[in-house]
Amino acid sequence: MFKLLFQLATSLCCERNWSTYFQIHNIKRNKLTNKRAKDLVYIYSNLRLLLHSSNDY
């Protein structure tokens, strides 16, 4: 229970998601709806996780 108190709080995951979101929803693709952009970020993030966890990476 005390281990939770020692866990560091970072914003790295949030910053990574924002960076991915801004890459997807840029000037060229600004007509994307918020839901569509959110779905693309979700897919991209999960695909990156799968690639990192596989042996092919």
C-alpha positions in Angstrom: 0.0 0.0 0.0 2.9 2.4 0.7 4.4 1.7 -2.7 1.8 3.8 -4.3 3.1 6.8 -2.4 6.5 6.5 -3.9 5.3 6.3 -7.5 6.5 9.2 -9.5 3.9 11.3 -11.3 5.0 12.3 -14.8 3.2 13.8 -17.8 5.2 11.9 -20.3 2.3 9.7 -21.5 0.1 12.8 -21.8 2.7 14.7 -23.8 3.2 11.7 -26.1 -0.5 11.5 -26.8 -0.7 15.3 -27.4 2.2 15.0 -29.8 0.6 12.2 -31.7 -2.7 14.1 -31.7 -1.1 17.2 -33.2 0.7 15.1 -35.8 -2.7 13.6 -36.9 -4.8 16.7 -36.6 -2.5 19.2 -38.4 -3.2 22.0 -40.8 -3.6 19.6 -43.8 -6.1 17.5 -41.9 -7.9 20.1 -39.9 -11.3 18.9 -41.2 -11.1 15.8 -39.1 -13.8 15.6 -36.4 -12.7 15.3 -32.8 -14.0 11.8 -32.6 -12.1 10.7 -35.8 -8.9 12.3 -34.6 -9.3 10.7 -31.2 -9.9 7.3 -32.8 -6.8 7.7 -35.0 -4.6 8.5 -32.0 -6.0 5.5 -30.1 -5.2 3.2 -33.1 -1.7 4.7 -33.6 -0.8 4.4 -29.9 -2.0 0.8 -29.6 -0.2 -0.1 -32.8 3.0 1.4 -31.5 2.6 -0.6 -28.2 2.1 -3.8 -30.2 5.2 -3.2 -32.3 7.3 -2.5 -29.3 6.2 -5.6 -27.5 6.7 -7.9 -30.5 10.1 -9.4 -31.4 10.0 -7.8 -34.9 10.8 -4.4 -33.4 
